[in-house]
Amino acid sequence: MAERKQPQRKKIEATGQMMKIMSDYFYDLNDAAKSTTRKVAWCTSVGPAELLRAMGFAVHFPENHAAMLGATRMATDLIPEANAIGYSPDICSYLTADIGAHLKGISPLAKAYPGIDAPPRPDVLVYNTNQCRDVQDWFNWYAKELNTPCIGITSPKNFTEVSDILIDDVTMQIESLIPTLEEVSGQKLDMQRLRETVRLSRECTELWRQVLETAAATPAPLTFFDGTIHMGPAVVLRGTQQAVDYYKQLLAELEQRIADHVGAVDNEKHRIYWEGMPVWGRLRQHSELFTELQASVLVSTYCSSWIFPDFDTNDPIRSMAKAYLELFIVRSDTFKEQYIKSMLEKFNIDGIIYHDAKTCPCNSNSRYGMPQRLEQETGIPSLVISGDLNDLRCISDEQTRTNIEAFIEQLEERQ
């Protein structure tokens, strides 16, 4: 490849406000854990957080903590701790990193937020297997370790249409959680409060959708790598006014970038779709690599996983069930391929990067012929890179760079 100038990574000004919001969130969790009157619930990232928040729980998301372990590059050293007690190195490295951190008694929260030693101890653990079965095993381990009740939803998978039968199933499962949550929280579910929480979640995720869709502009004002950071409030604070206010601020900044024709990548030449999980411990490195190659990785199914247009205050529980069934990860390949094709067109994509994450088969869509089928149907070339979300032993940085550079050369030859 020809020698290129050093990448210029553009800072999003709203980042400072996001960091404050996340700091306030973690300190509030810490306070709740120390309180004699407040209760803490652990929830999977696409679990029934609205229900928990409406019942007064402070809500902790272990997947968020696991991603922090990956981003701080602590995970790789902690995964063997979980392997030593019987968890395979082939299963979710979120699970093994988080359990390893617990066994070692360390947390990235302690470095980032003085006064916080560890994640808050839960009063109840609530999962939804719409991501994968691993979350159920993960939460059940903590239930035994901490002698804490664990309840959850077993989600249908691999369907093309979200039918009433499936919605009925998940609705009943959500409703079945309520008696245990009322017992733990000491209060009855207030349906008006749930409606308000669902309304705020709906508004938050709609704003998040608008944020991500600013990348349809040319040049794109934000990248996938920006999205993995700024999705924080949509993950851990949906259902709150803080998240809504933040995304209004971020959206205004990105819309101003569009008006000023300012792209996240200088002299954007190539527009890339990222399919799969991020490599948390290589976010900066990958961002700089693509920027150096004048390639904007501007959209992904991963960041879009926290968009829930089906939330409805008129029927909050059933709409929650429908929203969580609409999730990309639980759908059939037929649905996924149609969805990706629509995104390729909407965002004017030149090429697709599939991340085949070793320990995350449910979020790796390159293993059953999808790249070949989509390339044949759309003519848009693709590259599969091998890696992992958290376990850096699964990654060859040199091979990744070589393959990506060759892929960008291929795109240049097509222009």
N, C-alpha and C positions, 0 to 999 in steps of 0.2 A: 504494500500500500504506500502511496505517496505520503511524505511527512506532512503532518497537520499541526496547526497551532494548538496550544494547550486549551482544554475545554473551559468555557466560561459558564459556571452554574449560576443561574439567576435565582436570587432569593425571593421567596414570596413574603411580602411584608406582614401578612396576617399570621405568620408562623409564631411570632412572639405571643400573640393573644392565644393561639392554640396551646402553646406550652403552658401558659398560665392556667387555662381551663383544665388541662390534664393534671397539672400540679394540684389544683383545688380538688379535683376528683379523688386523687389518691390520698390526700390528707384527710378528706372527708371520710373515705373508707377506713382509714386508720383510726379516726376518732370514733366511728361507729363500732369498730371492733373493741374499743376500750370502754364503750358506754354500757351502762346497766339497763338502758331503756330501748336502745336501737338494736335491730337484728340485721345480720349480714347473710345474703344469699349468694352462692356461686352459681353462675349461669354460663352455658355454652354461648358462643358468640352470636349464633342465630337461633337462640332459644327464646322462651317466653319472658323476655326482660320487662315488657310492658306490664305484665301481670304482677311480677315481683315488685317493680317500682310503685305500682298503684297500691300495693299492700304495705308500703312503708319500708321495704327492705333497702339497705344499701347494697348495691349489686357489684360484685367482682367477677371479672371474666378471665379465667385461667389461660385461655388462648392468647389474650392480650399480654399477659405476663410471660407466656412462652415465647411470643414474638419478640418481646424485649430481651429475653435471654439470647435469642438468635441475633438480633441487631447489635447487641453488645459483645457478641462472639464469646459468650460464656457457655453456650449450650453444648458445644462439642466436648468440653471437658466434663460436663455433668451427665451426659447421656449414659456413659458406662456405669454410673451409680445405679441407674434403673435397670440396666442390663444385668447387673450383678444379683438383683433380686428376682430375675426371671423374665423381664420384659425384653423381647427380641429387639436387636438393632434394626430390624426391618420394619417395625411398626412406627406409628406417628412419632416424629422427633419433637413435636410439641409436648406430647405425653411424657416421653422419656426425659426430656430436658427439665420439664417442670417438676416431675417426681424426683429427679436427681437433685434439683435445687433444694427441694424440701428435705431430702435425706441429708444433704450437706449443710443445711441451715443457712443458705446464702440466697441473695436476691438482688437483681439490678435496681430494685426500688431503693435499697439502702444507699447506693451511690448517688442516685439521681435526686432523692428527696430526704435530706437529713432529718432524722427522727423517726423514719419508718424503717423497721428492721426486716419485715416480711409481709407477704400478703395477709389480709385480715382472716382470722379464723372464722369459718362458716358456721351458721346455725342451721343451714339447710343447703343441699346441693341439688341443682335442677338442670337436667340435660335435655337436649333434643338431638337425636341421631341423624338429623337431616344432613349433617356434614359427613359422618362416618360412624361406625360402631365403636371406634376407639374412644370417643368421648364418654361413652357409657362405662367402659372399663376404667378409664382415667378417674371419673368421679366416684365410682364404686370403690376404688382403692383408697381415696381420701375418706370415704364414708367409714371404712373399717379402721383406717389409721387414726381418725379423729373422733370416732364414735358419733357420727353425725348422720341424720336421716338423708337419704338420697332418693329422689323421685325423678321421673322423666317421661319423655315422649319417644316412642319408637316410630320413626317416620317411614312411610312408603318410599320406594325408590324405583328409578328406571322406568318412569312413565312419561308418555308424551303429552297427554291432556290432563289437566287438573279437574277431575270429575267430582260430582257431589258426593259420591261414595267415599272418596279419599278425604274430602273436606270434613264429612261427618265423622270419620274415624279420628282424625286429629283433633277436631273440636271436642269430642267426648274425652279424649286423653287429656287435653288442657283442663277441661272442667273437673276431671278426676284429681288434678293436682290441688285444687282449691282447699278441700278440707284439711290436708296436711299443712298447707301454707297458713291457713287461718289458725291452726293449733300452734304452730311455731311462732307466728307473729303476734298472736294474742288479740287479733282483731279480725272482724268480718270484712269480706271484700266489699268495697264501696263501688258500685257499678258506675256512678257518676265520675268518680276519681279515675277509674279505668278508662272511661270514655275520653277524659281529658288527656290522659297519658298516651292513649292511642292517637289522639289528634296531634299531639306534639311530635310523636314518632313519625306520623305521616308527613307532617310539615318538614321535619328534619330530613327525611329520606328524599322528599321531593326536591329540596334545596341541594342535597348531595348529588342527585341526578343532574340537576342543572349545572352544578360545578363540573362534573365529569364531562358533560356534553359541550362545555366550552371548547374542549379539545377538537371538536369538529371544525373549528376555524383553522384557517391557514394564514400564518403559522400557528401551531397549537400553543396556547398560553400556559399549559401545564403538562407534565408527563406522568406516566404510570408511577414513577418513583416518587414524585410529589404526592400522588394519590395515596400511596401506601402509608405515608406519614399523616396526611390531612384527613384520612378516614377515621382517625382516632375517636373524635366525638360521636360520629355516626355509629361506631361499635359500642362504646362504653357509656354514652350519655344520650342515646336516643330516648325520647320520652321526656326530655327536659327542655326548658326554655334556653338554657345555656347553649345547647347544641344548635338550636334554631338560630339564635342570634349570631353565633360564630359563622355559620354557613352563609348567612346574609352578607356578612363582612367579606368573607373569602370570595363569594360570587361577584360582589361589586368590584373587587380588585382585579379579578380575571376578566371581567367584562371591559374594564378600562384598558387592560393589556390588549384585548382584541381591537378596541377602538384606536389604540395607538400603534397597531400592527407590531406588537412586541411578542415574539415567540419565546418559549422556554428554552429552545435550542437555537443558537445563532445560525442563520443561513440554512434553515431546515430544508433538507433535500429528500429525505426518505421518511415515510410514515409507517410505523410498526405497531402491530397488535401483539400484546403479550398474553399468552394463554397459559394459565396455571398459577401456582404460588410464586411469590417473590423468593429470592435467596436473601434472607434477612441479613446475613452477615456480609453481603456483598452489594448492598443497595447503592452506596456511594460509588464503589468501583464500577458497577455496571452502568450507573447513570453517567459517569464521566466517560466511559468507553463509547457509549452511543452518542453522547454529545460531541466527542472528538470526531466521530464518523459522520457528523451532521445528520444523524438519524434520530427522530423523535419517537420514542416508545410512548404512545399517547393514549392508549385505551387498553382495557383488560376486562375479562369477566370477573376476576377476583375483586377488584375495587367496587364493581357493580353489585356485589353480593349483599350490600346493605341498602338496597332500594326496594321499598315495599309499597307500591301504589295501591295495593288491595286493602290496606288498613281502612276501616270504616267505623266511625263513632256510633252509627246506628246499630251495629251488631259486632261489638268489639272482639269477642272471643272467636266467633266463626271467621271473622275477617283476619284475625291473627293466624288461624289455622290455614286459611287460603294463602296468605302472604308467605308463610314459611314453606308451603308446598310449591310455590312458584319459583323457588330458588333454583338456579342453574344447576348446581351440583347434584340434585336429586333426579334430574330429568334424563330421558332417554337420549341416545346419540342422535336420533332423528330430530328431536327438538333442539339439541345443542348445535347441530350443524346449521339448522335454519337460523338460529339466533346469531351465530357467528357470521354467517353470510350477510345478514342484515347489518351487522356492525361494520363489516368490511366496507360495505357500500356507504353507510352513513358517515364514516370517518375517513373515507377516501384512502384506504390502506394499501400500501405497496407490498408488504410482506408480513408473515406471521412467525413469531418465535414461540415454540412450545417448550415449556419447562417440564421435563420429565423428572419429577421429584421422587427420589428413591423411596422415601417413607410415607408418601402421600398419594397412593394410587387413585383415590376418589377425586383428587383435584389434578390428576395428570391425564390429559385427554389425547395422548399421542400413541397409546399402546394397542389400539384396535383399529388402525387404519384410517382414522379421521384426517390426519394431515394429507394423505394421498387422495382421499375422496374429495376434500375441499379444494385442493389444488387442481384436481381434474375438472371440477365443476366451475371454479372461479378463475382459474389461470393465475392466481396469486401464489407465488412461491412461499415455501415455509422452511424453517430450520428447527430441528429438535436438539435442545441442549440438555445434557444430563447433569443433575445436581440434587439439591435437597433444600428444604425450607430452613432447616436449622443445623443439620450435621455437615459441617464443612469438610469432613473426611471424604464425602461423596463427590467433591467438586475438584476439577482440575482447572485452575485459573488460566493456565497457558492454553489448554485445549479449547476452553470456552472463548477466549479472545481470538484465537486462530479461526475458529469456526464462524464466529460473528463477523470478523473482518472479511472472510471469504464470502459470506452471505451478502454483506453490503456491496461488495464488488459485483456480485451477481445482479443485484438490484440496479447498480449503476450501468451495467451493460444493457439492461432492458430499457433504460430511459432514452 
